[in-house]
Amino acid sequence: MWRISGLLRISGLLCLVAASEAPRADRRRLEGYNVQEVAKLTAADASSPDSFGWSVAIDGDTVVVGTSGGSAAYVLRTTDGWATHTEIKLTATDAAADDWFGGEVAIDGDTVVIGAPWDDDGGSSSGSAYVFRTSDGGQVAKLTASDAAAGDQFGRSVAINGNTIVIGAHEWATGRAGKAYVFRTSDGGATYDQVAKLTASDAAANDRFGESVAMDGNTIVIGAYWDDNSSGSAYVFRWSDDSATYVEVAKLTASDAAADDRFGEFMAIEGDTIVIGAHHDDDAGSSSGSVYVFRASNGGATYGQVAKLTASDAAAGDWFGYSVAVAGDTIVIGAQYDDADGSNSGSAYAFLTTDDGATYGQVAKLTASDAAAGDRFGCSVAIDGNTVVVGSPNDDGGSANIFSLPAAPTPQPTVTPTSSPGSGGDGGDNGGDKGAVAVIAGAVAAVTLLLLLVGASCFFYGRSKEKNSPSPPPTTADPAKLREVHGRMVGWYEGQAALRQRWGPFPTPELLETWPGFVRVTNAFMDAREAECETPVAVQVARPEVARPVAGTSTAPFATVVNVQRVVRGWSARGLQRLASWRATPEEEV
């Protein structure tokens, strides 16, 4: 069937809502993004001082959750999509009070790294880090700096990729310039050797270089969030010749850097994309927060800022960007002091790019189904594939919530524009014209959306009536009309040489959802027809209720609003702001 982000499965009439007067680039985002909360994880021996969820990491079906007060970390693993899971509790073999073991965690494959920055082996709070196996929870190594000194807080940040581990030490008591250490194993993890000590090329006291570290492949990113009057910075290092040489290749700063933004306190990297939080940025009020996205070019020789992300409902004191994670086209950002479900209940946001990182749009706001004031949901976030983990350290003894995101669209075979819907390829539930028609007959919402895209007549169903008057009953889809709409879009697309060169042939209806060019091409089509339907029209909307995860939550991307009227002012690119199964917000109601 024709679906938009997997959510156009409702009956009734859909319309496109007039967007706010935000810049057009900000309006172009799909809101029909089906996020499912699948599990809530807690420690079997949870207690209120533990702050389980202070840090989180994920690799496949294994999640590691750290604590800030429990001197432990937990490995939780599932084999059935988090319907059930096993738990292993990790503690240091030489554990001591106030080591802050578990404050930072990282995982790659079957290896877990845990920081203990207040360990005293090399002097008070010199710090250490521990390496464990996920298979049995066995400790395989304890790492310390070759030049350990009191107050270094080695283990303040940790990262692992393959055979390499990076540990940050921000030198809290010795000038706070900061440093980071690289360790490597050559015997399958039996032992680790320090192979490098990294410092900033322009190191200065109080920069706190090493407060955060991130790594992917042969690239290491190290944050210095107190650099330049706490505006913050991050440094990119690359290694070659089997990790023997490490070279600083870039220093990253925000394009609109300001004092006390704290850019670089939390970071993430995947491939050529680096994500850096600045949770004290003040765009929407004091410490509302923001996140910056950088991408490498010239084989990693240069990095450029491609986006600045802020929450759609940003507010002072949210600390958006206190935690960040990236996987593929998706970025997840925590805002632990957001007040979505009470003061400091917290939230997290998902952003998605559909144009190879040129732009990012917010597609979801995540909150816990049992959210409560003070939980600090979003204190930590992690993502792997389509699975997101969000920590809530103040939820009683702490918790970590697991969310499942929609699968990312993948290119599929398309047919020539002259083919009828359902022909060619293997898309659709039944395949062929017969299967496509059968599915189309049940896709009332999708058909209505396409009717809106025609333009000249707009194909609006239902004129405005008195508010609260009954909505018309669901209509029956017309396969012939669907083909007509599809044909008009194809006809327009054939005249767009630049779009065809980038995105290839226009797909059949059943393949549209997974077509990489869907958002960009649909926006362009709507822009081209914007002037053809300018008269405001009130449209009655009917749809089934969508249950809220928490009753009374107005700022979450869920709503239960049935049979309301909406004003439609044409169907330009602004229409894409509220495609969907209509998860409406109160301000959209007429």
N, C-alpha and C positions, 0 to 999 in steps of 0.2 A: 504494500500500500504506500501511498505517498504520505510521508511523515516528516515532521519538522523536529529534529533532535529527539526523535523517538516518543513524542508526547501527543501528537495529533491523532488520538484514538477516541475522541469523545464525539457524541452526537450533539446536534444543535447547530446554532449559527455562530460563526466567529466573525470578528471585525478587527480592524487595525486601529489602535488607539493613537490619538495625537500625542506626540512626545513633548517633553518640556523643551524650553528654548536653550538647551545645552548645545554645544557645538555638535555639528552633524557627526563628526568622527566618533564622538562619545555616544551618540544615539544608536549607532549601528552595532547592535549586539543581540544575540539570540538569548531570550530569557527562558525558553522551553528546555530546561536542562534538568534531567531527571536524576537527582541525587538521592541515594538511599542510605539511611543509617542502618547498618547491619549488625553492629555489636557494641556493647559497652564493656570494657575490660577494667577489672579491678584486681588488686593483689589479694591472694587468698588470706594473707595475714595483715591486711590493711589496718592502719591506725591513723588517726587524724594528723599527727605531726609528720608523717612520712612524705606527703606531697608527691605521691605517685602520679606521674604524668608531667613532672617538671621538664623532662626531656623525653623525646621519642625518636625512634628510627625504624625503618622498615626495609626488608628485602624479601620480595616474593610473599610467601605465606608466613613469614616470621617477623614479629614485631618485638622491639626492645624498648622497654619503658624504664626511665631512670627516676630517682627520687632525690629530693634535696635535703630531706631530714631523716631518711630511713637507712642510710649507709648501705644501700642495696640497689640492684637493678634486676629487672625481670625479663626473661625470654618467653614469649608467648607464641605458640605455633598452632596453625589450623590445617586441617586436611579437607574440610567440608565448607569452605566459604565463611568461616567464623560462626557457624552454628554451634560448634564446640571448639575447645582449644586446650592445649597442655600448657603448663607453666613450670619454669625453672627459675629459681631465685639465685642470683649471683651475688656473692660477697667476696671481699678480698681475703686471701689466706692470712694476711697480717693486719686485718682490720683494726682500726683504732677510732676512738670517738673523735668527731669533728674533722675527719679527713675529707668530708663532702664527696665521698665515693657515690657515683651515680648522678652527679649533677650534669654531666654531659655523656652522651652515648652515641655510638656509631656502629654500623653493621655492614659487612659485605660478605655474601655467601654464608659460610659457617663460622665466620670470625667476628667477634664483638670486641669493641674497644670502649673502655670506661675510664673517665677522668676522675682523679682524686686530688684536686689542686691544693688541698690543705694538709696533705700528708707531710710528715716531718723528717723524712729520711735524710735530706740534705740541709736540714735546718727548718725552723718553724715555717710552715706553709710553703716549703720548697716545691712540693707537689710530685705527683706520679700518675701513671696511667697503667691500666691492666688489660691484658688480652685474654679472652676466653673463647672456648669452643661452644657453639650452640647445641651440638649433639648431646652433650652430657653436662654442660655447665662447668667443665673443667678449666681451671686457670692455667694458661700456658706460658705467660710471661708477665713480668712487671717492668715497666719502662721508666727510666729517670734520665734527666739531662746529664751530659758529661760534665757540665760546669754548673751543676745545681747549686743554688744559693737560697738562703732564707728569703721568703717573701716573693719568689719568682712565680708561684702558683702555676707551675707546669701541670698541664691537664685541664686548664681553664676551658680549652676547646679541643676537640678531637675529630679526626676524619680518617677514613680508610678506603682504599681502592686497590683491590688485588693484593699484591705483596707489599704495598707501601702504606705506612701510617704517618700522619702528620699531627703533631701535638703543639698547641699554642701555650705560651707562657708570657703573660703581659707584665711581668716584673713589678708587681704592685708596690713592693717596699724598696725598690732599688732604682728609682728614677722613672719607672713606668714607660720606658721607650718600647719595650717588648721585643719578643723574638719567637721563632717557631722552629721546631726540630722535625727532621725527617728520619724515619726508621724503615728498615727494609729487611725482609726475610728471604733467604736463599735456600732454605731447607724445608719448605712447606709449612712454615709457621712454628717450627720447633724452637727457633731462636730468632731474635730481632737485633739488628745492629744499627746504631745511629750513623747515618751517612751524610747528613748535612745539618747546618744551623743557618736559618734564614733571618735576615734583618732587612729593614727598609733602606733603600739607597739614600734617603733623606731623613733617616731616623732622628727623632728628637725626643727629649724628655716629655713624659705625659701623653705620648701618642697612643699608648696601649695597643701597639701592634701585637697581634696574636690573640686578641680577645675572641676572635672567631676565625675558623679555618674551614675551607671546603676544598674538595678535590674530585676531579674526574679525569681519567686517562693520565696524560702527562702534564696536566695543568693544576696548579695549586693557587688558591685565592686566600689572602690573609687580610683580615680587617684591622683597621686602626681607627676606632670610632672617636677617639679624643684628638685626633690630628686637627690642626688648624682651628683652635678654639672650639673643639668638639663638633665642628661641622662634619668631620669624618672623611675617611678615604679607605680604599682597598687596593692591595697590590697583587698583581698576577705574576706568577713564576711558572716557567716551563723547564722541564729537564730533557736531556738527551743522553746519548751514550750510556744506556742502562742505568740511569739515575746518578751518574757520577758527577754531572754538572747541572747546577740550577741557575737559571738566569731570570732576573726581573725584566719582564717585557712590557709592563704597563702599570700605571698608577691611575685608579679610577676615582673620580669625584662626581658629585651630582652637578648637573648643568645649572641648577639654581641653589647651590649650596649656601647654607646660612649657619651661623653659630648655633651650637647646641642641637643640631638636627640628629646627631649620632648615626650618621651614615656609616655602615660597616660593622655595626654591632652584631648583626645576624645576616648570614649570606647562604646562598646555595648555587650550585653549578651543575649543568648537564650539557655536555658537548660544547658548542660555541656560545651557549647562553649562560650569563651570570646574573643572578638576582640578588639585590642588596637592599636591605631594609633601612629606613630612617624613621624610626618610630616617634621621634620628637619633632618631626617636621610639622609646621603650623598652618598648612594650607587651609584647613577647615576649622581652625581653632588651635589653641595651644596643645601640642603633643597629639594632634589628631593622627599624624603619621602618614607615611607614603613609602612606596617601594619603587626602585629603579631597575630597569632591565637593560643589560648591555649585551652586545653580540660581537663576536670576533669576525674579522675579515682578513684577507691576505694570509690565510693559513695560520691565523692566531697572532700575526705580527702587530695588528692594531685592534683596538676595541672602541666601539662607539655606543653611546646611549641611544636606545631605540624607543624607550617608553618610560613614562612615569605613571605609576598606578596609584589610585586612591579609591577608597570605598565609595559606593554610590550614596551611602547614607552617613558619610564621614562626620564625626563630631569631635569636639575638643576632649582630650583625655583618653581617647580610644586606644592609643598606642598601636595603630595599624602598622604592621611591619616588624613587630617585635619578634616574630618567627616567620620564616619563609621556607618554601620547598618548591622544587621544580622537577617535572618529569615530562619529557616530550613537549607537547604543545600546551601543557597545563601548569599554571603557577598557583600555589596555595599560600595564603597569607593569614597570619593570626592577628587578632585584635583583642587581646585578653581583657581589656577594660571597657569594651563596648557594653552598652546597657540594654541589649536587645530583650533580655528576660529578667531584668532587674539590675541594680547597680553592680557593675563589674562582673556580670554573668559571663561576658565574653562571646566572641564569635570568630569565624574564619571565613575567608572569601576565596572563591575559585575564579581564576581568569583564564581565558582560552585565546590562543591565536589560531586563525584559520588561513593566514597568508604568510606562513614561514617566518613568523616573528616580526613582521613589519608593524603590526598593531595587535593590541590585546584588548579584549572586552570582558567585563565581569559577567559571569554566567550563573553564579550561585552564591548564596550566603548560607553558611552552615552554622547551625546551633544544635545543642544537644536536645534530645527529645524530653529529657527531664531537667532542663536547664533551671538554674536557680541563681539568685543574687550571690555574688562573691565567688563563684566557681572558678573564674579566670580561664574559661574555655578558650583555647587559642594561645595559651602560654607557649606551647610547642606544637609544631606541625611536621608531618613527613608524608611523602607520597612515593609510591612505586606503581607504575602502570596506572590502573584505574582505581587503586585503593589509597585512601587518605586516612591518616591517623592524626587525631587532634587531642592534645593533653589538657586536662582540667585539674591542676594540682590541688585546688582548694575545694574540690567536690568531696566533702567528708574527708576520707583518707586519700583522696585523689582517684582519678579515673582517666581512661583513654578511650575515645570513641572511634569506631571504624566506620568509614563511609565508602560507598561504592559509586564511582562516577560513571557516566555513560561511556561506552567504548568510543575511542577516537575514530572519526571517519577514516576509511582507507580507500584508496583508488580501486575502482572496479571496472570491468569492461563496459564500454558504452557502445551504442549503435549510432548509425548515421542519423542526422536530424529528420530525414524523411520517413523513418520507420514509425510504425504505429506503436502506441503504448503497449508494453508487455512483450514486444518482439525482440529477439536477440538477447544475448547475455544470459545470466542465470539469476537476475534479481527478482524480487517479488516473492510472495509466499507460495504461489502455485505455478508461476512461469507461463509464458505465452499469452496471447490475447485473451483466451478464455479465463485463465487464472487472474490476469490483471483486472478484467471487468468484474470478476467476483469480488476481488479485494476492494476495487474502487467503489462498488456498491455499498460497502460498509464504511467508507472513509468520508463521512459527511463533512467533518471539520476541515479536512485537507482540501476537499473540492471547493468549499466556500472560500478558503484562503486564495486558491488559484483564481476563482471568479473575480476576487478583488483585484488581482493583478492584471486583468485585461485592460482596465484603464478607461476607455472612452465612456463606457456605461457604468463602470465600477462594479456592476453586478451586486449591489447591496441588497440584502434580503431583509425586508421588514423596515418600515418607517417608524419614526419615534411615536410613542404613545404616552399616555400619562404615566408618570413614575409609579412603579410598583404594580402596573397592570400586567396581566398574565402574558407570558411569552408565547409565540406561536410554537406549535409542536415541531419536533425534528422533521426535516424534510428528507426526501430520498435522493441520493446522489444520481446524477445523470451522466453516464459514461460518455455520451456523445458530447456533452458540454465540456467534460474534462479534456477530451481530445481537441476540442476547439481552442480551449485555453492553452493547452500545450503547444498547439500549432502556432498560435500567435507569438508565444515566447520564442519558439524556435525560429520563426520568421525574422523576428527582431535580432536575435542572436547571430544569424547568418550574416548580417550586415556589420557586425562588430569584429573587425579583423584582429584588433589587438587582443580582445578577450578570447577569440578562438585560438589565436596563436599560443596563449598561455594555458588555457584550460581544455582545449580539444573539443570534440563533438559534444553537443548538448545531449544529456542523458534522457532515457525514458523515465516515466513517472516513478517506477519502482526503484530506480537507482539514484534518484535525485538526492535523497538524504545523505548518501555516502559519497556524493560527487564532491571533490575538493573545492570546486569553484562555486558551490551553491550560494554562500553568503555574498561573495563579491559580485557575482553575476546578477543575482536577484536585486541587490542594492542598485547596480547600474541600470537595470531594467526599470526599476521603480523611479529612479531619478529621471530617466528619459521620459517617463509618462506623467511626471508630477503635475504638470499644468492641466492635464486632461480631466481632473476631477477635483475641483477646488471648493465646491460648495459644501459647507458643513452639513452633515447629515447625522441625525440621531439613529442609532441602530440598537435594536433589542438583542441582548445576548443571552443564550440559554446554554447551560452546560451542567454536568453533574458536579456535586460538591467535591472539593479536594481537601482532605483532612489536614488540619494544622498539626505539626508535631507537638506544639504546646498551645493550648487554648489561650486566646487573647494576645498572641504575639503579632504585633502589627508591622514590625520592621523585618521579619524574616521573609524569605521569598516564597511564602506559602500564604494562601488566603482561601476563605470559604465565602465567596460572594456569588450568588446565583440570581439570574434574571435581573441584572441591573442594566441601565442604559449607559452608553458611552458616546462621546462626540467624536466623529471621524472627520478630519480635515484633509481629505485626499489620502493617497496611499504612497507617499514618497518613501525614501529610505528610513524616515522616522518610524514607519510601520514595523520595522524589524525589532524595535525595542520591546514590543510585547506580543511576539508571535506565541501561539501556543495553546496549551491546555489552560490558559489564562490563570496564572498565579498572580492575581491582581493585588495592588496595594490600595489602601483606602483613598489616597489622594486622587486616584484615577476614577473613582466613582462619581457619577454626575448627580 
